[in-house]
Amino acid sequence: MSIDQRLQSYLKRNLTLEDALPTKMPAYVNSFGYFFGTITLAALAMLFMTGIWMSIFGPAWRHESSLGAFVNAMHFWAVEVFYLAAILHILFKFFTAAWRDGRWRTWLVGWLIFAASIFSGISGTLLQQNWDSQWNAQQGKDAFAALGLGWLNWNDYASLLTLHIAVFALMVALLAAAHLFLIRREGPVRPIVDGGQVRIENEESAR
């Protein structure tokens, strides 16, 4: 069996067309708490778009060009929105016990995304090319060495840029794709009502 056949067989077993592109969702999904995940995903998309743009034109462009400064500011504020929405999303899922019904994989992958994004954010902060970033890189290298990451050269701009746009960004993208796949396959978690899970067999669906 070829790789394509194995992939087709896996997707057929684990992801139906209705799961991938649902036309109806349970009524309890009509909650503002579910919107935090959408905001996180939208902020991540903005991060990738502005990050690719800045990578193409180089660091001088975002410092000397007004358009570059604007794209840089959009990238910065997308980071702020991403972390705020991600923390709210995690809190909402924690208090609704979203790992129930065998959804621990989705929960675990979500935490891995957050962990990878922290390293991506650190490397991005050190790419600012100002005195603060240089001081942080110099002072933080000992902390990373204590974690066994001393082989990462945080004082080298080329190494930081590679880590930020290739290694950590790729990790976040792949983990986010896996997270969305698991969400689509397993569906939204049922709410807890009076110590038990609400029955949804005859529940009104929301478009």
C-alpha positions as CSV (number, residue, x, y, z in Angstrom):
1,M,0.0,0.0,0.0
2,S,1.4,3.4,-1.0
3,I,1.7,6.5,1.2
4,D,-1.3,8.1,-0.6
5,Q,-3.4,5.0,0.0
6,R,-2.6,4.9,3.6
7,L,-3.4,8.6,4.0
8,Q,-6.7,8.2,2.2
9,S,-7.6,5.2,4.4
10,Y,-6.7,7.1,7.6
11,L,-8.7,10.2,6.6
12,K,-11.7,8.0,5.7
13,R,-11.6,6.3,9.0
14,N,-11.1,9.4,11.2
15,L,-12.6,12.4,9.3
16,T,-15.9,12.4,7.5
17,L,-17.0,15.2,5.1
18,E,-19.5,16.4,7.7
19,D,-16.8,16.5,10.3
20,A,-14.4,18.4,8.1
21,L,-17.0,20.9,6.8
22,P,-19.9,20.8,9.3
23,T,-23.2,22.4,8.2
24,K,-24.8,22.2,11.7
25,M,-23.4,22.3,15.2
26,P,-24.9,21.6,18.6
27,A,-26.8,24.5,20.2
28,Y,-24.3,24.7,23.1
29,V,-21.6,25.8,20.6
30,N,-23.4,29.1,20.4
31,S,-21.3,30.3,23.3
32,F,-18.9,33.3,23.3
33,G,-16.3,31.0,24.9
34,Y,-15.9,29.1,21.7
35,F,-15.0,32.4,20.0
36,F,-11.7,32.6,21.8
37,G,-10.3,29.7,19.8
38,T,-11.4,31.4,16.5
39,I,-9.7,34.7,17.6
40,T,-6.5,32.7,18.4
41,L,-6.5,31.1,15.0
42,A,-7.2,34.4,13.3
43,A,-4.3,36.1,15.2
44,L,-2.1,33.2,14.2
45,A,-3.0,33.7,10.5
46,M,-2.1,37.4,10.8
47,L,1.2,36.5,12.4
48,F,2.1,34.2,9.5
49,M,1.1,36.8,6.9
50,T,2.9,39.7,8.4
51,G,5.9,37.5,9.4
52,I,6.4,36.2,5.8
53,W,6.1,39.8,4.5
54,M,8.8,41.0,6.9
55,S,11.0,38.0,6.1
56,I,10.9,38.8,2.4
57,F,11.9,42.4,2.7
58,G,14.4,42.1,5.5
59,P,15.0,43.9,8.8
60,A,16.0,47.2,7.3
61,W,12.6,47.6,5.6
62,R,10.6,47.4,8.8
63,H,12.9,50.0,10.5
64,E,13.2,52.5,7.6
65,S,9.9,52.2,5.7
66,S,6.6,53.5,7.0
67,L,4.8,50.5,5.4
68,G,7.4,48.2,7.0
69,A,6.8,49.8,10.4
70,F,3.1,49.3,10.0
71,V,3.5,45.6,9.1
72,N,5.8,45.3,12.1
73,A,3.2,46.9,14.3
74,M,0.5,44.6,13.0
75,H,2.8,41.6,13.7
76,F,3.4,42.9,17.3
77,W,-0.3,43.4,18.0
78,A,-1.2,40.1,16.5
79,V,1.1,38.5,19.1
80,E,-0.7,40.4,21.9
81,V,-4.1,39.2,20.6
82,F,-2.9,35.7,20.1
83,Y,-1.6,35.2,23.7
84,L,-4.6,37.0,25.2
85,A,-7.1,34.9,23.2
86,A,-5.1,31.7,23.8
87,I,-5.1,32.1,27.5
88,L,-8.8,32.9,27.6
89,H,-9.4,29.8,25.3
90,I,-7.4,27.6,27.7
91,L,-9.2,28.9,30.7
92,F,-12.6,28.4,29.1
93,K,-11.7,24.8,28.1
94,F,-10.3,24.1,31.6
95,F,-13.4,25.2,33.4
96,T,-15.6,23.2,31.0
97,A,-13.3,20.1,31.4
98,A,-12.8,19.8,27.7
99,W,-10.6,16.8,28.0
100,R,-13.6,14.6,28.7
101,D,-14.9,11.8,26.4
102,G,-11.4,10.9,25.2
103,R,-10.4,14.3,24.1
104,W,-7.2,14.4,26.1
105,R,-5.2,14.3,22.8
106,T,-6.8,17.6,21.7
107,W,-6.1,19.1,25.1
108,L,-2.5,17.9,25.0
109,V,-1.8,19.2,21.5
110,G,-3.3,22.6,22.5
111,W,-0.8,22.8,25.4
112,L,2.0,21.9,23.0
113,I,1.0,24.7,20.7
114,F,1.1,27.1,23.6
115,A,4.5,25.9,24.7
116,A,6.0,26.1,21.2
117,S,4.5,29.6,20.8
118,I,6.4,30.7,23.9
119,F,9.7,29.8,22.4
120,S,8.6,31.4,19.1
121,G,7.7,34.6,21.0
122,I,11.0,34.7,22.8
123,S,13.0,34.4,19.6
124,G,10.8,37.0,17.9
125,T,11.4,39.5,20.8
126,L,15.1,39.1,20.4
127,L,14.8,39.9,16.7
128,Q,13.9,43.5,17.4
129,Q,17.5,44.7,16.9
130,N,17.5,47.2,19.8
131,W,19.4,47.5,23.0
132,D,16.6,45.7,25.0
133,S,16.7,42.7,22.7
134,Q,20.5,42.4,22.9
135,W,20.5,42.7,26.7
136,N,17.7,40.1,27.0
137,A,19.6,37.7,24.7
138,Q,22.8,38.1,26.7
139,Q,21.1,37.7,30.1
140,G,18.8,34.9,29.0
141,K,21.4,32.6,27.5
142,D,22.4,31.3,31.0
143,A,18.8,30.4,31.7
144,F,18.5,28.5,28.5
145,A,21.8,26.8,29.1
146,A,20.4,25.6,32.5
147,L,17.5,24.0,30.5
148,G,19.9,22.2,28.3
149,L,19.4,24.6,25.4
150,G,22.8,26.3,25.6
151,W,23.5,25.1,22.0
152,L,21.0,27.6,20.7
153,N,22.9,30.8,19.9
154,W,20.5,33.5,21.0
155,N,23.1,36.2,20.2
156,D,23.3,35.4,16.5
157,Y,20.7,37.1,14.4
158,A,20.7,34.6,11.6
159,S,20.2,31.7,14.0
160,L,17.4,33.5,15.7
161,L,15.7,34.3,12.5
162,T,15.9,30.7,11.4
163,L,14.6,29.4,14.7
164,H,11.7,32.0,14.6
165,I,10.5,31.6,11.0
166,A,11.4,28.0,10.2
167,V,11.7,25.8,13.3
168,F,9.2,27.3,15.9
169,A,6.8,28.6,13.3
170,L,6.7,25.2,11.6
171,M,6.1,23.5,14.9
172,V,3.2,25.8,15.7
173,A,1.7,25.4,12.3
174,L,1.9,21.6,12.3
175,L,0.5,21.4,15.9
176,A,-2.3,23.8,15.0
177,A,-3.2,21.7,12.0
178,A,-3.2,18.6,14.3
179,H,-5.3,20.4,16.9
180,L,-7.9,21.4,14.3
181,F,-8.0,17.8,12.9
182,L,-8.7,16.4,16.3
183,I,-11.4,19.0,17.0
184,R,-13.1,18.2,13.7
185,R,-12.8,14.5,14.3
186,E,-14.0,14.4,17.9
187,G,-16.5,17.3,17.8
188,P,-17.2,19.9,20.6
189,V,-17.3,18.6,24.1
190,R,-20.7,18.3,25.8
191,P,-21.4,20.8,28.6
192,I,-21.7,19.6,32.2
193,V,-25.2,20.0,33.7
194,D,-25.9,19.2,37.4
195,G,-22.8,17.0,37.7
196,G,-23.6,15.1,34.5
197,Q,-23.3,15.6,30.8
198,V,-26.3,17.1,28.9
199,R,-28.0,14.8,26.5
200,I,-27.9,16.0,22.9
201,E,-30.0,13.4,21.0
202,N,-33.0,15.7,20.7
203,E,-31.1,18.9,21.2
204,E,-31.8,21.8,18.8
205,S,-28.9,22.4,16.5
206,A,-27.4,25.8,15.6
207,R,-26.4,26.6,12.1
